[in-house]
Amino acid sequence: MSVNEEKRMRWDDSRRYLKLTQYDQILSKISSSLGSGLPKTEWVRVDLTRGRVSAESIVSRVEIPARTTSAMDGYALKNEDIKSASPAQPSSLFVKGSLYPNYFSKKTPILGKGETYYVATGAPLPRGTDTVVRVEEALSRNDIIVVRHVIEKGKNIAMRGEDVRNGQTVVRKGQILDPVDVALLIGTGRTRIKVFKRPRVGLLSIGDELKAFDPDSKHNTRDGRTVNNYLNLLEGYVEHFDSEAISLGTCGDEITAIRRTILSGLLKCDVILTISGSSVGRHDNVLDAVTSVRESKTLFHGARLVPIRPSGIVRVKNKPVIIVPGHAVSAVLTFFTITLPVLNLLSGLPLDSRLFTLSVSATNEITNNRAIEALSLIRLEPLGTSGKLGAVALDWGSNLLSNLSKADGFIELAPHETIKRNQAVNVRLFDGPVLRTS
């Protein structure tokens, strides 16, 4: 090797280092760079919108219920007819007829003094009714019922508009629609609503050692190459948070191939996650590949947070390319700390949406010996029979997929911080907590 070649190699290596950025500054960069433009919208059948984000505030144009109805199976009556009812002096009323929910006439029968109607749940009430006595609260024989105690006036009646009023906002813009929201919208007569489009997320695994998973092969792990299972891992989280995952497959470590695959993926994706090749080794070429594209802009490369330190974001063609470390724990924690805030903005949600945190007590001492902030995987376990949960720190290891399978979430520790046993900690959950008995 010549002296000039050796000098050039030293210079090339000297510029390959991580410029570590504080996590709060990373979120600020994400917000300022990606939060200015609204995502695209589309009209979707209302019964297909569970989990989607509403792109409009929706006001009801009807009342629910549309008419005053019985909330119970029972007898509709005037409360004054039973105001003195007691076991010693029960009130007797004549059953004049029956009404059911399928009675659609605008005019209901008129209730006279001492009269009652049998009404099924959801049936309209006779005019003059102010109380419904449940079937089990009345003795019935032939066309006579006997009531042996006073019933509160207005009891067991569902008033018109009691659930939803005309002009009431039933869904707000930016609201994630759950099954109740969908049922409510259907109840108000909506058939289609405007929602934000799901982000299309391209996932690309990088490494000469990788091979695609073959579901029809019995030899996926026998030739010494690594099966591309981390793509499937992140694909699951992408879809869990209502985004569309698009596999871009595997790519070798060569810069030109990485750049070509990313540029092709950006034609059909809103954001791309590159898995591995994120750090500063001589085969870690993702940053060089994306920054070699004209007018690319690096938001950051290097987080002051272990184990996601080699993560980064570069805007390419005005779209974010998220550089994800290639170890399992690092990749998943990068998803929840970096990728999910980006997906929130692209989904029409605030940056900090879909962050589930639970305050529990540490069941063992948790220490960060580093001079840098760190994330620690946490397993939640019941504390005896108290019904409370405790946080158990799992062994460190950025590539321990088995640890991830045991973890319910993670906590952040300051440099050289020690959390003592029984101290309260806030656990950021991957999903709802899983209560384990063993």
C-alpha positions as CSV (number, residue, x, y, z in Angstrom):
1,M,0.0,0.0,0.0
2,S,1.4,3.4,-0.9
3,V,1.8,6.3,1.5
4,N,-0.9,8.3,-0.3
5,E,-3.4,5.3,-0.2
6,E,-2.7,4.9,3.6
7,K,-3.3,8.6,4.2
8,R,-6.5,8.5,2.1
9,M,-7.8,5.5,4.1
10,R,-7.1,7.3,7.4
11,W,-9.0,10.3,6.1
12,D,-11.9,8.2,5.0
13,D,-12.1,6.5,8.4
14,S,-11.7,9.8,10.3
15,R,-15.0,11.1,8.9
16,R,-17.0,8.0,9.8
17,Y,-18.2,8.8,13.2
18,L,-21.5,9.4,14.9
19,K,-22.6,12.9,15.9
20,L,-24.7,12.0,18.9
21,T,-27.9,14.0,19.3
22,Q,-30.0,14.2,22.4
23,Y,-33.3,12.4,22.1
24,D,-35.5,15.5,22.8
25,Q,-33.6,17.3,20.0
26,I,-34.2,14.3,17.7
27,L,-38.0,14.6,18.3
28,S,-37.8,18.4,17.7
29,K,-36.0,17.8,14.4
30,I,-38.6,15.2,13.3
31,S,-41.4,17.6,14.2
32,S,-39.9,20.6,12.4
33,S,-38.9,18.7,9.3
34,L,-41.9,16.4,8.9
35,G,-44.8,18.0,10.8
36,S,-45.5,20.9,8.5
37,G,-47.4,19.2,5.7
38,L,-50.7,17.3,6.2
39,P,-50.9,13.7,4.9
40,K,-53.2,12.9,2.0
41,T,-56.8,11.9,2.7
42,E,-59.3,9.5,1.2
43,W,-63.0,8.6,1.5
44,V,-63.6,5.2,3.1
45,R,-66.7,3.2,3.9
46,V,-67.5,3.9,7.5
47,D,-67.7,0.2,8.4
48,L,-64.1,-0.2,7.2
49,T,-62.5,2.6,9.2
50,R,-61.7,0.9,12.5
51,G,-58.2,2.0,13.5
52,R,-58.1,4.7,10.9
53,V,-57.5,8.4,11.7
54,S,-60.4,10.8,10.9
55,A,-59.5,13.6,8.6
56,E,-62.6,15.6,9.6
57,S,-64.7,16.5,12.6
58,I,-68.1,14.9,12.1
59,V,-71.3,16.4,13.5
60,S,-74.5,14.4,13.9
61,R,-77.5,15.5,11.9
62,V,-79.8,13.3,13.7
63,E,-80.8,12.5,17.3
64,I,-80.1,9.1,19.0
65,P,-82.5,7.7,19.9
66,A,-84.7,9.3,17.3
67,R,-87.8,9.0,19.6
68,T,-88.4,8.6,23.3
69,T,-88.5,4.8,24.0
70,S,-88.6,2.3,26.7
71,A,-85.2,1.3,28.1
72,M,-86.6,-1.9,29.5
73,D,-89.3,-4.6,28.9
74,G,-92.1,-3.4,31.2
75,Y,-95.2,-1.3,31.5
76,A,-95.5,2.4,30.5
77,L,-97.7,4.4,32.8
78,K,-98.3,7.8,34.5
79,N,-96.2,8.0,37.7
80,E,-99.2,9.7,39.5
81,D,-101.1,6.4,39.2
82,I,-98.5,4.6,41.4
83,K,-97.3,7.4,43.7
84,S,-99.0,5.8,46.7
85,A,-98.2,2.1,45.9
86,S,-97.1,-0.1,48.8
87,P,-97.3,-3.8,49.7
88,A,-100.3,-3.0,51.9
89,Q,-102.1,-0.8,49.3
90,P,-100.8,-1.8,45.8
91,S,-101.8,0.1,42.7
92,S,-103.8,-1.7,40.0
93,L,-103.7,-0.7,36.3
94,F,-105.5,-1.9,33.2
95,V,-103.2,-3.1,30.4
96,K,-104.7,-1.4,27.3
97,G,-102.3,-2.9,24.7
98,S,-98.7,-3.6,23.7
99,L,-96.1,-1.6,21.8
100,Y,-92.9,-3.0,20.2
101,P,-89.9,-1.4,18.5
102,N,-91.4,-1.9,15.0
103,Y,-94.2,0.5,15.8
104,F,-93.4,3.4,13.4
105,S,-96.5,5.5,13.4
106,K,-95.8,9.2,14.2
107,K,-98.8,9.1,16.7
108,T,-98.7,6.7,19.6
109,P,-101.8,5.8,21.6
110,I,-102.9,8.2,24.4
111,L,-102.6,6.9,27.9
112,G,-105.6,7.4,30.2
113,K,-105.8,7.5,34.0
114,G,-105.2,4.1,35.5
115,E,-104.1,2.6,32.2
116,T,-100.8,1.1,31.1
117,Y,-99.3,-0.4,28.0
118,Y,-96.9,-3.3,27.8
119,V,-93.7,-1.9,26.1
120,A,-90.7,-3.9,24.8
121,T,-87.2,-2.5,25.0
122,G,-86.9,0.1,22.3
123,A,-90.6,0.5,21.8
124,P,-92.1,4.1,21.6
125,L,-94.1,5.2,24.6
126,P,-97.8,6.1,24.7
127,R,-98.5,9.8,25.0
128,G,-98.8,10.8,28.6
129,T,-96.2,8.3,29.8
130,D,-93.5,9.4,32.3
131,T,-92.4,6.1,33.8
132,V,-91.8,2.5,32.9
133,V,-92.1,-0.3,35.5
134,R,-90.0,-3.3,34.7
135,V,-91.8,-6.6,34.1
136,E,-90.2,-8.1,37.2
137,E,-91.5,-5.2,39.3
138,A,-95.2,-5.8,38.5
139,L,-97.6,-8.7,39.1
140,S,-99.6,-9.5,36.0
141,R,-102.9,-11.4,35.6
142,N,-105.1,-11.2,32.5
143,D,-105.3,-7.5,31.6
144,I,-104.4,-6.2,35.1
145,I,-101.0,-5.4,36.6
146,V,-100.3,-4.7,40.3
147,V,-97.5,-2.5,41.4
148,R,-96.5,-2.8,45.1
149,H,-94.0,0.0,45.5
150,V,-93.2,3.5,44.3
151,I,-91.1,3.8,41.1
152,E,-89.0,7.0,40.5
153,K,-90.6,9.2,37.9
154,G,-88.8,9.0,34.5
155,K,-87.3,5.6,35.4
156,N,-86.4,3.2,32.6
157,I,-87.1,5.7,29.8
158,A,-84.6,6.5,27.0
159,M,-85.3,10.1,26.0
160,R,-85.1,11.3,22.5
161,G,-81.5,12.7,21.8
162,E,-80.4,11.3,25.2
163,D,-77.4,9.5,23.5
164,V,-76.6,11.9,20.7
165,R,-78.0,15.4,20.0
166,N,-78.5,16.9,16.6
167,G,-75.5,19.1,16.0
168,Q,-73.3,17.2,18.5
169,T,-69.7,16.5,17.4
170,V,-69.3,12.7,17.5
171,V,-65.8,12.4,16.0
172,R,-63.0,14.9,16.0
173,K,-60.4,15.5,13.3
174,G,-57.3,13.5,14.2
175,Q,-59.2,10.9,16.3
176,I,-58.3,7.2,16.0
177,L,-61.5,5.4,15.3
178,D,-62.3,2.5,17.5
179,P,-65.3,0.0,17.2
180,V,-67.5,2.3,19.3
181,D,-66.8,5.3,17.1
182,V,-67.6,3.2,14.0
183,A,-70.9,2.0,15.5
184,L,-71.7,5.6,16.5
185,L,-71.1,6.9,13.0
186,I,-73.2,4.2,11.5
187,G,-75.9,5.0,14.0
188,T,-75.9,8.7,12.8
189,G,-76.4,7.6,9.2
190,R,-72.9,8.1,7.9
191,T,-71.9,5.7,5.1
192,R,-68.5,7.2,4.1
193,I,-66.0,9.5,5.9
194,K,-62.8,11.2,5.1
195,V,-59.7,9.6,6.8
196,F,-56.0,10.2,6.5
197,K,-54.3,7.7,4.2
198,R,-52.2,5.0,5.8
199,P,-48.4,5.7,5.5
200,R,-46.8,3.3,3.0
201,V,-43.7,2.0,4.7
202,G,-40.9,0.3,2.7
203,L,-38.7,-2.1,4.6
204,L,-35.2,-2.9,3.3
205,S,-32.8,-5.3,5.0
206,I,-29.1,-4.7,4.1
207,G,-26.2,-7.1,4.3
208,D,-24.3,-9.5,2.0
209,E,-24.9,-12.3,4.5
210,L,-28.7,-12.1,4.3
211,K,-31.1,-14.3,2.4
212,A,-34.8,-14.1,2.0
213,F,-37.1,-16.3,4.1
214,D,-38.5,-19.1,2.0
215,P,-41.8,-20.4,3.5
216,D,-41.6,-23.5,1.4
217,S,-38.0,-24.5,2.4
218,K,-37.0,-26.7,5.2
219,H,-33.4,-25.4,5.0
220,N,-33.7,-21.7,5.8
221,T,-31.0,-21.8,8.5
222,R,-28.7,-24.6,7.2
223,D,-26.4,-22.9,4.7
224,G,-24.6,-20.5,7.1
225,R,-26.4,-17.4,5.8
226,T,-28.8,-15.3,7.9
227,V,-32.5,-15.4,7.3
228,N,-34.0,-12.0,6.9
229,N,-36.3,-12.3,9.9
230,Y,-35.8,-8.7,11.2
231,L,-37.7,-7.3,8.2
232,N,-40.6,-9.5,9.3
233,L,-40.2,-8.3,12.9
234,L,-40.5,-4.6,12.0
235,E,-43.2,-5.3,9.4
236,G,-45.4,-6.6,12.2
237,Y,-45.0,-3.4,14.2
238,V,-45.6,-1.2,11.2
239,E,-48.9,-3.0,10.5
240,H,-49.9,-3.0,14.2
241,F,-49.9,0.8,14.1
242,D,-52.1,0.9,11.1
243,S,-49.5,1.6,8.4
244,E,-49.0,-0.4,5.2
245,A,-45.8,-2.4,5.2
246,I,-44.1,-2.9,1.8
247,S,-41.2,-5.4,1.7
248,L,-38.3,-4.1,-0.4
249,G,-36.5,-7.4,0.3
250,T,-32.7,-7.7,0.9
251,C,-29.8,-5.7,-0.5
252,G,-26.0,-6.2,-0.3
253,D,-23.7,-3.8,1.3
254,E,-22.6,-2.0,-1.9
255,I,-23.4,1.7,-2.0
256,T,-24.8,1.8,-5.5
257,A,-27.1,-1.1,-4.9
258,I,-28.4,0.4,-1.7
259,R,-29.0,3.8,-3.3
260,R,-30.7,2.2,-6.3
261,T,-33.1,0.1,-4.1
262,I,-34.0,3.0,-1.9
263,L,-34.7,5.4,-4.8
264,S,-36.9,2.7,-6.4
265,G,-38.7,2.2,-3.1
266,L,-39.4,5.9,-2.6
267,L,-41.5,5.9,-5.8
268,K,-44.1,3.8,-4.0
269,C,-43.5,4.5,-0.3
270,D,-43.9,7.5,2.0
271,V,-41.1,6.4,4.3
272,I,-38.4,3.7,4.1
273,L,-36.8,1.8,7.0
274,T,-33.3,0.5,6.2
275,I,-32.3,-2.3,8.6
276,S,-28.5,-2.8,9.3
277,G,-25.6,-1.0,7.8
278,S,-26.4,2.0,10.0
279,S,-23.1,2.5,12.0
280,V,-19.6,3.6,11.0
281,G,-17.9,0.3,10.0
282,R,-16.4,-0.1,6.5
283,H,-19.4,-2.1,5.3
284,D,-21.9,0.3,6.9
285,N,-22.8,2.2,3.8
286,V,-26.4,3.3,4.2
287,L,-25.6,6.9,5.2
288,D,-23.2,7.3,2.3
289,A,-25.8,5.8,0.0
290,V,-28.7,8.1,0.9
291,T,-26.6,11.3,1.3
292,S,-25.1,10.7,-2.1
293,V,-28.5,11.5,-3.6
294,R,-28.8,15.1,-4.7
295,E,-30.6,17.5,-2.3
296,S,-30.8,14.9,0.5
297,K,-30.8,16.3,4.0
298,T,-29.6,14.5,7.1
299,L,-31.8,15.3,10.2
300,F,-29.4,13.3,12.4
301,H,-27.1,10.3,12.4
302,G,-26.3,9.1,15.9
303,A,-28.6,9.2,19.0
304,R,-27.3,9.9,22.5
305,L,-29.3,6.9,23.6
306,V,-28.1,3.3,23.9
307,P,-28.9,0.9,22.1
308,I,-30.3,3.0,19.3
309,R,-27.1,5.1,19.0
310,P,-26.4,4.2,15.3
311,S,-29.9,5.3,14.2
312,G,-30.6,8.2,11.9
313,I,-33.0,10.0,9.5
314,V,-32.2,11.4,6.1
315,R,-34.7,13.1,3.9
316,V,-34.4,11.9,0.4
317,K,-36.7,13.2,-2.4
318,N,-38.6,15.0,0.5
319,K,-39.3,11.6,2.2
320,P,-37.8,10.2,5.3
321,V,-35.4,7.3,5.2
322,I,-35.0,6.0,8.7
323,I,-31.7,4.3,9.3
324,V,-32.3,1.4,11.7
325,P,-29.6,-0.6,13.6
326,G,-29.3,-4.2,12.6
327,H,-29.6,-5.8,16.0
328,A,-33.0,-7.0,17.1
329,V,-33.4,-5.0,20.4
330,S,-31.9,-1.9,18.8
331,A,-34.2,-2.2,15.8
332,V,-37.4,-2.6,17.9
333,L,-36.4,0.2,20.3
334,T,-35.6,2.5,17.3
335,F,-39.1,1.7,16.0
336,F,-40.8,2.9,19.1
337,T,-38.6,5.9,19.8
338,I,-37.9,7.1,16.2
339,T,-40.1,5.5,13.7
340,L,-43.4,5.6,15.5
341,P,-43.3,9.4,16.0
342,V,-42.6,9.7,12.2
343,L,-45.6,7.4,11.4
344,N,-47.8,9.5,13.8
345,L,-47.1,12.6,11.8
346,L,-47.6,10.9,8.5
347,S,-50.9,9.5,9.8
348,G,-52.3,12.9,10.8
349,L,-51.6,12.4,14.5
350,P,-49.6,14.4,17.0
351,L,-45.9,13.4,17.4
352,D,-46.5,11.8,20.8
353,S,-49.6,9.8,20.0
354,R,-49.9,6.1,20.6
355,L,-47.4,6.2,23.5
356,F,-48.6,3.8,26.2
357,T,-47.0,4.3,29.6
358,L,-47.6,2.5,32.9
359,S,-46.2,3.5,36.3
360,V,-45.1,0.5,38.3
361,S,-42.5,-0.4,41.0
362,A,-39.1,-1.8,40.2
363,T,-38.8,-5.3,41.6
364,N,-35.0,-5.3,41.2
365,E,-32.2,-2.7,41.1
366,I,-31.8,-1.3,37.6
367,T,-28.4,0.4,36.9
368,N,-27.1,2.3,33.9
369,N,-23.3,2.3,34.3
370,R,-22.7,4.3,31.1
371,A,-22.0,8.0,30.6
372,I,-24.8,8.1,28.1
373,E,-28.6,7.7,28.4
374,A,-29.8,4.1,27.9
375,L,-33.0,2.1,27.4
376,S,-33.6,-1.1,29.3
377,L,-36.1,-3.8,28.4
378,I,-38.7,-4.4,31.1
379,R,-40.9,-7.4,31.9
380,L,-44.0,-6.9,33.9
381,E,-44.9,-9.4,36.6
382,P,-47.7,-9.5,39.2
383,L,-46.6,-8.6,42.7
384,G,-48.1,-11.5,44.6
385,T,-51.9,-11.4,45.0
386,S,-52.0,-7.6,45.3
387,G,-53.2,-7.0,41.8
388,K,-50.3,-4.6,41.2
389,L,-47.5,-5.0,38.7
390,G,-43.7,-4.9,39.1
391,A,-41.0,-4.0,36.6
392,V,-38.2,-6.6,36.1
393,A,-35.2,-5.5,34.1
394,L,-34.1,-8.0,31.6
395,D,-30.4,-8.9,30.9
396,W,-28.6,-6.5,28.5
397,G,-28.0,-7.6,25.0
398,S,-28.8,-5.5,21.8
399,N,-29.3,-8.6,19.7
400,L,-31.2,-10.9,22.0
401,L,-34.4,-11.7,20.2
402,S,-35.4,-14.0,23.1
403,N,-35.3,-11.1,25.5
404,L,-37.7,-9.2,23.3
405,S,-40.1,-12.1,23.4
406,K,-40.1,-11.7,27.2
407,A,-40.4,-7.9,27.3
408,D,-43.5,-5.8,27.7
409,G,-41.8,-2.5,27.3
410,F,-38.8,-0.4,28.2
411,I,-37.6,2.4,30.5
412,E,-35.1,5.2,29.9
413,L,-32.2,5.7,32.3
414,A,-30.0,8.8,32.7
415,P,-26.2,8.4,32.7
416,H,-25.0,6.5,35.8
417,E,-28.6,6.4,37.1
418,T,-29.6,3.6,39.5
419,I,-33.3,2.8,40.1
420,K,-33.6,1.1,43.5
421,R,-35.9,-1.8,44.3
422,N,-39.6,-0.6,44.9
423,Q,-38.9,2.8,43.3
424,A,-41.6,3.9,40.9
425,V,-40.7,3.7,37.2
426,N,-42.6,4.7,34.0
427,V,-42.6,1.8,31.6
428,R,-43.2,2.6,27.9
429,L,-45.3,-0.3,26.7
430,F,-44.9,-2.1,23.4
431,D,-48.6,-2.9,23.6
432,G,-51.0,-3.7,26.4
433,P,-49.3,-5.4,29.4
434,V,-49.2,-9.2,29.4
435,L,-49.7,-10.6,32.9
436,R,-47.6,-13.7,33.3
437,T,-48.0,-16.3,36.1
438,S,-44.7,-18.0,35.4
